[in-house]
Amino acid sequence: MSYVEVPGAKVPIRMWADPSSVEGGAMQQLQNVATLPWIKGLAVMPDVHYGKGATVGSVIAMQGAVCPAAVGVDIGCGMSAVRTSLTANDLPGDLSRLRSKIEQAIPVGRGMHREMVDPGRLYQFATAGWGDLWSRFDTVADPVKFRRERAEKQIGTLGSGNHFVEFCTDESGSIWLMLHSGSRNIGKELAEYHIGEAQKLPHNQGLVDRDLAVFVADTPQMAAYRNDLFWAQEYAKYNRAIMMALFQEVVRREFRKAKVSFDQVISCHHNYVAEERYEGMDMLVTRKGAIRAGSGEYGIIPGSMGTGSYIVKGLGNAASFNSASHGAGRRMSRSAAKRRFSTRDLEEQTRGVECRKDSGVVDEIPGAYKPIEQVMEQQRDLVEVVAKLKQLICVKG
């Protein structure tokens, strides 16, 4: 489908979702965003749902301003995936050992490494920029600086919630490695600190929603936020890169006889800010639950833990600010999912997937998410499908 345009106070709201299917709270958030004085455009992805301040699944283009809540509290959250030389014929009948080895190599939940991972020991890991990442830590917001040791030990770890590590097959039988994570607790603390700082500023006192507080250009507060924002985005990128390298090491060891090789890793943020130019204007574009989908650019759009995911190429649709959805998107809250579904439902909906099937992940059950095929159908003018993946193993936090 192409987008539907809904009137907004300052800009029209371009929706790649059926407006009648969007929950009332999320639609109100979109209308609130469209009132911001600095806004130049708003694109809504088919996986849109309610979030803090701004919806998840929205792309907001502003000139001379940026809204921290429109980035999300997990700054730099995103996806990485790589195709391997393995095929389904190389796999054992029981994948529980492989899942266990992945969980041993990559701490999940609130877990962390005992010591910071040395990237120099990882297979073919590009260490350029690693030293700069940590030298710049001294410039982040003072209330967060004392978290350095934890940030060092958490890099290369999964986290919890909807974050995952998956071992997948595509329709041709090729095996892929895929994972989803962000900037861990350090990014969350930086985001929450700056949202609080923005809410104190005089120009934000008359907003319809205080969570939409912005920083404006050429101010010390904006400079401080941009510094911490871009640092956290880089941290998130390295977090995924280290996890992927650890994942590759597990696979190389477990399939030693196959002498596994890997294609180029695909990686994309879906909670971030980028400086981009549209209609002759330089803008700050925030994607909260959306990937960049410029012409020919690779992206990853995951479904839920029992359905499947897509590797895509962007079509460069300027109406969406060169964007596409970041996944299936929730259709019910975590608490609602826990009330509605049981562990028996989880077992049924993840049949054939080697994964946790206990009460701790019922809120991640496939039934709590929108159908990924429907989401993909609604954005045919944003991306083309390169590969469809089905998970064989899913590691959750």
PEBEL-V298043 format. One record per run of one state. SS is the DSSP state (H for helix, E for strand, - for the rest). FROM is the first residue (numbers start at 1). TO is the last residue. Records with the same first field share a line. If there is no record, write none. Layout:
# PEBEL-V298043
SS=FROM-TO ; FROM-TO
This chain:
# PEBEL-V298043
-=1-3 ; 7-12 ; 16-18 ; 22-23 ; 34-38 ; 50-55 ; 63-64 ; 71-77 ; 91-95 ; 106-118 ; 122-129 ; 140-141 ; 146-147 ; 155-163 ; 171-173 ; 182-183 ; 200-201 ; 205-209 ; 213-213 ; 217-219 ; 255-255 ; 259-261 ; 263-265 ; 270-270 ; 279-280 ; 289-289 ; 293-297 ; 303-308 ; 315-317 ; 321-322 ; 326-326 ; 328-329 ; 331-333 ; 341-342 ; 350-353 ; 356-358 ; 365-365 ; 370-371 ; 378-382 ; 397-397
E=4-6 ; 13-15 ; 39-49 ; 56-62 ; 65-67 ; 78-87 ; 164-170 ; 174-181 ; 214-216 ; 262-262 ; 266-269 ; 271-278 ; 281-288 ; 290-292 ; 298-302 ; 309-314 ; 323-325 ; 327-327 ; 330-330 ; 354-355 ; 369-369 ; 383-396
H=19-21 ; 24-33 ; 68-70 ; 88-90 ; 96-105 ; 119-121 ; 130-139 ; 142-145 ; 148-154 ; 184-199 ; 202-204 ; 210-212 ; 220-254 ; 256-258 ; 318-320 ; 334-340 ; 343-349 ; 359-364 ; 366-368 ; 372-377
